[in-house]
Amino acid sequence: MLNSQMAAAYKNQQIMTASPEQLTLLLYNGALRFLNESIQALESGDKEKSHHSNLRVQAIIREFMGTLDMNYEIAKNWAALYEYIEHCLIEGNIKKDVQQLRNAKAILEDMRNTWQEAMKLAQQDKVAGV
């Protein structure tokens, strides 16, 4: 019990001290963790667990969609990707289709990796004084 309390306290501290960029990365990682749970549960026949994990991913994707500033063209492109991911998640959940979930996962991983790389480049620019 003590270890789980310590882990929760650490996680809470990590969230409370994270920059907006780091929070976004944490959300991507959380979405991918829940999506992996959903896929594994579906493959093992646990439809209920798969459903609940899928809903958690959908909530994160909707949060991402709600934070986009649509005054920028790139936001419109990301919105289309998020909409497609959400579509795959819903289809995968309704039809119990692992391939739809894998499609969502592939795009989400690419988006997370792109975000992570952008964070690295921004940090390098900050260090270089750009």
N, C-alpha and C positions, 0 to 999 in steps of 0.2 A: 504494500500500500504506500509506503514511504517513497519508493522509487517512482511510482506513478504521480504522486503529488509533486515530487521534485521535477519530473519531466514537464508537468503542466505549468509549474512556476517558471521553468526555463522558457517554455514555448511562449507564455504570456509576456515575459520580459523581452524576448526576441521580437515579438509583434509590437510592443509598446515603444521600442527604441529604433525600429526600422524606418528607413526613409520611404517615401511614396514609391520609389523605384523598387526597393527591396520588398515592400508589401506586395507589389504586383507580381514579382518573381515568386513570392511565397504562395500567392493565389494560383499561379500557373502550376507550381509543384503540387499544391493541394488538389487541384482539379485532376492532374495526371494520376495522383495517388488514388483518388476515388474512382477514376475511370479504370485503372488497373484492377481495383477491388471489384468493380462491376463486371468486368470481363472475366476475371477468375471465378467469381461466384456463378456467373451464367454458365461457364464451362463445366463447373462442378455440379450444376443443377439446382443451386440455391437461388431461385428466381426472386425471392423476397429481398435478400441481401443485395442482389444485383440491382433491383429496382431502387432501393434506398440510396445506394452509392451513386447510381445514375442521377437521381434527383439532386444530390449534392453537387455533382458536376454541373448540371443544368443551372443551378442557382448561381454558381460562380460565373458561368458564361453569361448569364443575364446581367450580373453585376458588371462584368467587363463591357457589355453592350451599353449599359446605362451611363458609363463614365466617358464614353467617346465624345470628343468635341467635333461635331459634324461640320464645322467651318473649314476643316482641313480635308483635302482629298484622300489622304492616307487613312483617315478615320472611316471614310466610306468603304474603302477596300477592306479594312479590318472588320467593319460591321458585317460585310458580306461573308467573310470567313467565319465570324462568330455565328451568323445565322445558319450557315451550312453545318457547322459543328452541332448547333442545337438541333437542327433537323436530323442529323445522324443519330444523336443521342435519343431523341424521341422515337425515331423509327426502330432503333436498336432495342429500346425499352419495350415498345409495344409489341414488336414482332419477335422479340428475344433473338435478335440477329447479331451475333458477335462481330461479323464483318463490318456492319455499320458502326459499331463501337470502335473497331480498329481504325476505320477511316477517320473518325473524330480524333482518335488518339494521335494518328500520324500528323494531322494538321496542327493539333494543339502542341505537340512536341516541337514542330518547326517554329511555331509562334513563340513558344517559351525560349527556344534556343536563340532566336532572333533577338528577343528582348534581353536575354543574358549577354549577348554579344554587344548590343547597343549600350548596355550598362558598363561593360568593360571599356569600350571606346570612349564613352563620356568620362569615365574615371581617368583614363590616360590623358585626355585633353585637359582635364582639371589639373592633373599633376604637372603637365607640360606648360600650364598657364595659358592655354588657348582660350 
